[in-house]
């Protein structure tokens, strides 16, 4: 994965190409965005395929809104240091979240992860950002059912403990790509809260 510095350098190169006329070719028309509808968590039990589609559409739409917000900024703002950093952060987020978007499209998330992601997206959609953050923490940290100080267990006890623990901890922390997409979901949450503020101050995350 590219670093923020590398992506910022590439953005500068792209700007130079555009000024030099290297990108005068006609832009390809955008693919039609999925229709966004209210996310229904209860579909976990009745129509999981539809739930996958609802979450995918919502995240895709939010990513598109963020990209458009960056493009619509005044040129003076885009050229400032913070302005460039914001654009890089948006592009990095769009890149890091791709593994999640692929899994949503292919409908291959583990059930417990899907449940948490659905909860995050649904809470974001109705502007309950504090609740969305709680679900995010459950996903990224998980609930350990054993006290931290309990370490002296036998091998058989430890095996049983791990089975219980694995059903509650954050599976997304098992690899770097997953850590990056969950971080990207948090960034999307921050953007959504800026564009669509919560109805009450108690829901500011």
C-alpha positions in Angstrom: 0.0 0.0 0.0 1.2 3.5 -0.8 2.1 6.0 1.9 0.5 9.4 2.2 3.8 11.0 0.9 3.9 8.8 -2.2 0.2 9.5 -3.0 0.8 13.2 -2.5 3.8 13.1 -5.0 1.6 11.2 -7.5 -1.1 13.9 -7.2 1.5 16.6 -8.0 2.5 14.6 -11.1 -1.1 14.3 -12.1 -1.5 18.0 -11.8 1.5 18.6 -14.0 0.2 16.2 -16.6 -3.2 17.9 -16.7 -1.5 21.3 -17.1 0.6 19.9 -20.0 -2.5 18.6 -21.8 -1.6 14.9 -21.2 -5.1 14.2 -19.9 -7.1 15.8 -22.7 -8.7 12.5 -23.6 -12.4 12.2 -23.0 -13.2 11.0 -19.6 -15.0 7.7 -19.4 -18.6 8.1 -18.2 -19.0 7.2 -14.5 -20.7 3.9 -13.8 -24.2 4.3 -12.4 -24.0 4.3 -8.6 -26.0 1.7 -6.7 -29.3 2.9 -5.4 -29.0 3.8 -1.7 -31.9 2.6 0.5 -32.3 2.5 4.3 -30.1 -0.2 5.8 -32.2 -2.8 7.7 -30.1 -4.8 10.2 -33.0 -7.3 10.6 -32.2 -8.6 7.1 -29.3 -10.5 8.7 -32.0 -13.1 9.5 -34.2 -12.9 6.5 -32.5 -11.5 3.4 -28.7 -11.3 3.9 -28.0 -10.7 0.2 -30.1 -7.6 0.2 -28.3 -6.4 3.3 -25.0 -6.8 1.6 -26.3 -4.6 -1.3 -27.6 -2.0 1.1 -24.3 -1.6 2.9 -22.3 -1.6 -0.4 -24.5 1.1 -1.9 -24.3 3.3 1.2 -20.5 3.1 1.4 -20.0 3.6 -2.3 -22.3 6.6 -2.2 -20.4 8.1 0.8 -17.1 7.6 -0.9 -18.4 9.3 -4.0 -19.7 12.2 -1.9 -16.3 12.6 -0.3 -14.5 12.6 -3.7 -16.9 15.3 -5.0 -16.5 17.4 -1.9 -12.7 17.4 -2.4 -13.1 18.4 -6.1 -15.6 21.2 -5.3 -13.2 23.0 -2.9 -11.8 26.4 -4.0 -8.5 26.2 -5.8 -6.8 28.2 -3.1 -7.8 25.6 -0.5 -6.7 22.7 -2.7 -3.2 24.2 -3.0 -2.6 24.7 0.7 -0.7 22.0 2.7 -3.8 20.9 4.7 -5.9 21.0 1.6 -3.5 18.6 -0.2 -3.4 16.4 2.8 -7.1 16.1 2.9 -7.2 15.1 -0.8 -4.5 12.5 -0.2 -6.4 11.1 2.9 -9.6 10.8 0.8 -7.7 8.9 -2.0 -5.9 6.7 0.5 -9.2 5.9 2.2 -10.8 5.0 -1.2 -7.9 2.6 -1.9 -7.7 1.0 1.6 -11.4 0.3 1.7 -11.4 -1.7 -1.5 -11.0 -5.1 0.2 -14.2 -4.5 2.2 -16.0 -3.3 -0.9 -15.0 -6.5 -2.8 -16.2 -8.7 0.1 -19.5 -6.8 0.3 -20.0 -7.2 -3.5 -19.1 -10.9 -3.4 -21.0 -11.4 -0.2 -18.2 -13.1 1.6 -17.8 -11.4 5.0 -17.8 -13.6 8.1 -21.3 -13.3 9.8 -20.0 -11.6 12.9 -18.1 -9.0 10.9 -21.0 -8.4 8.6 -23.2 -7.8 11.7 -20.9 -5.1 13.0 -20.3 -3.5 9.6 -24.1 -3.4 9.1 -24.5 -1.8 12.5 -21.9 0.9 11.8 -23.4 1.7 8.4 -27.0 1.8 9.6 -26.0 4.1 12.5 -24.1 6.4 10.2 -27.0 6.6 7.8 -29.4 7.9 10.5 -26.7 10.2 12.0 -26.2 8.2 15.2 -22.4 8.7 15.1 -21.7 7.9 18.8 -23.6 4.6 18.4 -21.7 4.0 15.1 -18.4 4.6 16.9 -19.4 2.1 19.6 -20.0 -0.5 16.9 -16.7 0.4 15.3 -14.9 -0.2 18.6 -16.6 -3.5 19.0 -15.4 -4.4 15.5 -11.8 -3.1 15.9 -11.2 -4.1 19.5 -13.8 -6.7 20.4 -15.0 -7.9 23.8 -12.5 -10.1 25.7 -14.6 -12.4 28.0 -11.6 -13.1 30.2 -9.8 -10.7 32.6 -6.5 -9.4 31.2 -4.7 -10.7 34.3 -5.7 -14.3 33.8 -2.8 -15.8 32.0 -1.9 -19.1 33.8 -4.1 -21.6 32.1 -3.4 -25.1 31.0 -3.1 -26.0 27.3 -6.6 -27.6 27.2 -8.1 -24.6 29.0 -6.3 -22.2 26.8 -7.6 -24.0 23.7 -11.2 -23.7 25.0 -10.6 -20.1 25.9 -9.3 -19.3 22.4 -12.5 -20.8 20.9 -14.7 -18.6 23.1 -12.5 -15.5 22.5 -12.4 -15.9 18.7 -16.1 -15.5 18.5 -15.9 -12.1 20.2 -12.7 -10.4 19.3 -12.1 -8.4 16.1 -11.3 -10.8 13.3 -10.4 -7.8 11.2 -7.2 -7.4 13.2 -5.8 -10.6 11.7 -4.1 -8.9 8.7 -2.8 -5.6 7.6 -5.4 -5.1 4.8 -8.2 -5.6 7.2 -6.8 -3.1 9.7 -6.6 -0.6 6.9 -10.2 -1.0 5.7 -11.6 -0.7 9.2 -9.6 2.4 9.6 -11.1 3.7 6.4 -14.6 3.0 7.7 -13.8 5.3 10.6 -12.6 8.0 8.2 -15.9 7.7 6.3 -17.7 8.1 9.5 -15.8 11.3 10.2 -16.6 12.7 6.8 -20.3 11.7 7.1 -20.5 13.5 10.4 -19.1 16.6 8.9 -21.4 16.6 5.9 -24.5 15.4 7.8 -24.2 16.5 11.4 -26.0 14.6 14.1 -29.5 15.7 15.2 -28.3 15.9 18.8 -25.0 16.8 20.4 -25.0 13.5 22.3 -24.4 11.7 19.0 -21.2 13.5 18.1 -18.5 10.8 17.9 
